[in-house]
Amino acid sequence: MTNPDTTAENCKSFSIVIVNYKTPEITKICLDLLHQHLGNDNTPIWVVDNNSADESTEYLRTLDWINLIERSAPGPEAGHIAHGKALDLVLQRVETDYLFLMHTDTFVFDKNVFPMMLNKCLKNPKTVAVGCVEQINRGTARTLWRFSSRLFKHHYRHLKITMGLRSREPKPYREVYLKSFCTLWNCKLIKQHDMHFSMDDRVPGYTLQDRMTELGYTVEMLSPRKIFSYLDHIQAGTVAAAGGYDKSHRRTKMYNNILKRLNKDDRKS
């Protein structure tokens, strides 16, 4: 019986891009894991340093197996804008047909995640992207609760507005946009239509996803259960690592706890 992953394994047609900003500890863990899994495959790994000017920049300069771009912004930028511009720098330079977007707080433990996702594109030439709309695996119970509570808030706010009462704008209750902690994009199709990741002031990739689906291309959505069987992701870990949250914030505590566990596991190995 043919291994379903052999098609992708024999097709060395993807690169990986990671954007670093002041996350020395998790950047090292993320890249160490990638080098461990893909070091012998000659997979192009691009890292854009967004003017960190700290020890993470110094660390990246020591790696001869990555393609490092040191980006300096002309002025103050919102974090998601800086991230999008960094992704577009790599999009312009890659020669592979496919590009994996990853965050420094994404830790791959099973390299088969790459052929698994790549095969989704190879089997359907109209597939422009593969990824997940959730940033963590909440499990069935928590997912249902989150969906139902969002659904209630959405309709409740909509009802208040129709009644002429003051209310916040209803938020979408269903996630539809792929999250870039581990997303595969078809660069060939993106360039063919002269598009890129940062197209406006929205989160990078959101407008691109809208435009490409409007043109008839497919977005393959993986379940959290599926993708998180291959990797871990610290939700907002890059923000927590860069000091974007208060020390008592739950995401800062989550980041510190996961980092302790990872460092403990690393010492054991």
DADA-V283441 format. One record per residue. SS is DSSP state (@ for helix, = for strand, . for the rest). Layout:
<<SS> <SS>>
//
This chain:
<<.> <.> <.> <.> <.> <@> <@> <@> <@> <.> <.> <.> <.> <=> <=> <=> <=> <=> <=> <=> <.> <.> <.> <@> <@> <@> <@> <@> <@> <@> <@> <@> <@> <@> <@> <@> <@> <@> <.> <.> <.> <.> <.> <.> <=> <=> <=> <=> <=> <=> <.> <.> <.> <.> <@> <@> <@> <@> <@> <@> <@> <.> <.> <.> <.> <.> <=> <=> <=> <=> <=> <.> <.> <.> <.> <.> <.> <.> <@> <@> <@> <@> <@> <@> <@> <@> <@> <@> <@> <@> <@> <@> <@> <.> <.> <.> <.> <=> <=> <=> <=> <=> <.> <.> <.> <=> <=> <=> <.> <.> <.> <@> <@> <@> <@> <@> <@> <@> <@> <@> <@> <@> <@> <.> <.> <.> <=> <=> <=> <=> <=> <.> <.> <.> <.> <.> <.> <.> <@> <@> <@> <@> <@> <@> <@> <@> <@> <@> <@> <@> <@> <@> <@> <@> <@> <@> <@> <@> <@> <@> <@> <@> <.> <.> <.> <.> <.> <.> <.> <.> <.> <.> <.> <.> <.> <.> <.> <.> <.> <.> <.> <=> <=> <=> <=> <=> <@> <@> <@> <@> <@> <@> <.> <.> <.> <.> <.> <.> <.> <.> <.> <.> <.> <.> <.> <@> <@> <@> <@> <@> <@> <@> <@> <@> <.> <.> <.> <=> <=> <=> <=> <.> <.> <@> <@> <@> <@> <.> <.> <.> <=> <=> <=> <.> <.> <.> <@> <@> <@> <@> <@> <.> <.> <.> <.> <.> <.> <.> <.> <@> <@> <@> <@> <@> <@> <@> <@> <@> <@> <@> <@> <@> <@> <@> <@> <@> <@> <@> <.>>
//
